[in-house]
Amino acid sequence: MTWSLECTVCRTRYPGLEVRYRCDCGETLDVVHDLEVLRGRLTAEYFDRRLGSYLPEDRSGVWRFRELVLPVAAGEISTRGEGNTPVYASTKVAEYVGAGSVLLKHEGENPTGSFKDRGMTVGITVARKLGIDTVACASTGNTSASMAAYASLAGMRAVVFIPEGKISRGKLAQALAYGARTLQIEGDFDAAMSLVEEVCRRESIYLLNSINPFRIEGQKAIGFELLQDLRWDAPDWIVIPGGNLGNSSAIFKGLDEFMKLGVLPRLPRLAVIQAEGANPLYTAFREGRDLEPVASARTLATAIRIGNPVSWRKSLRGIRSTGGVVEQVSDQEILDAKAIVDRAGVGAEPASCASVAGARKLVASKVIGADDKICCILTGHVLKDPDLTVAYHLGEIDGIRSTYANAPEKCSADLQAVLAALRRP
Ligand SMILES: *Cc1c(COP(=O)(O)O)cnc(C)c1O
């Protein structure tokens, strides 16, 4: 065995594949790879050689790095060719952030429109190996969209628990369309999360939230692929929105493994950005104490509306060991940053743009240098939350100024009227 599950806190090991999400002590688990076995073999050139391949396991931006994800046979993999997401260098966004160079790694351009696909290809592959026929998750939307798609592809049943009225139409549409059994829980995400964990403990249903350590193994390929995109030259900062904190944990874990293998000369610093109304990690980081859940998390960026994040220990571990930071931003800052990202021709969902809003705030406070090489991760697609985007441009969001509004103009169906409209500045 070249890997085993290990407790994040007490380090108890559980070798072999089994249905397990937590250590017997109750803490989260990490997949720990035997890096000694892999040292020397896994080099930048080794992964680059796969870029020219037509094999599905090489073309996936997750399974291309499979030795560090999960060693499985090619035929066992459920993949949609996830990853391979573009990196945009936008001068408009860089100007807004106040820095010389801002790269946007657009994880919203994954098959179902968010980075969740990277974790899901691994989670579903593991579920298949375990012989499971039903998978479940609690979700603010993107996890359920992704799980529903990958489960259907693999011939499994999917059950999603979503907080009632708190998920965007685009995401709900995906869960329904891909055929998931969809339970609208009369409560928030945190309530849905504790219910689904209990249900999966009792029934033979496999839990695919990011508490599932194999999800993290897929998501860490964001960092691997980013380095490959940048020809193995690390940015100074990776800036990423934080909700349940699986993604920030994952990116750190991957880069740390790359460091230990000698693929990466130095670790980028991680900046995790939370919404002000859902900021338990920000508070824990600032006050140097354990996380205390936020009772009723509030933000218009529904993907990060999470008060009791499951992976906070793993996330903090990564932030601290890279000399990173946690920042918070208001919904006003998130939506203005989104308007800029959208208008730059890139486009992303609201939560994604917390990264850009956070980078701007950290450059202004000189935590991030204006000459540093910054990479913001855009986590979701611009079409995930059309209602909020339209409401912003129409100036219809309570308590939010539509700083960069681009409202549609009414015009009669008449050539002169149209020409007159176009001549107005
Ligand atoms: C899931 C998600 C996040 C939050 O990621 P965590 O791993 O829960 O911290 C941020 N943005 C989008 C679009 C997401 O779907």
The ligand as an ORCA input file, in Angstrom:
! r2SCAN-3c Opt
* xyz 0 1
  C     -17.503     25.053     -2.686
  C     -17.218     26.413     -3.174
  C     -16.428     27.320     -2.444
  C     -15.913     27.004     -1.094
  O     -14.931     25.987     -1.084
  P     -14.613     25.217      0.284
  O     -13.770     24.090     -0.121
  O     -15.935     24.796      0.831
  O     -13.946     26.204      1.167
  C     -16.166     28.545     -3.003
  N     -16.655     28.900     -4.196
  C     -17.419     28.066     -4.918
  C     -17.960     28.517     -6.225
  C     -17.725     26.793     -4.439
  O     -18.502     25.992     -5.160
*
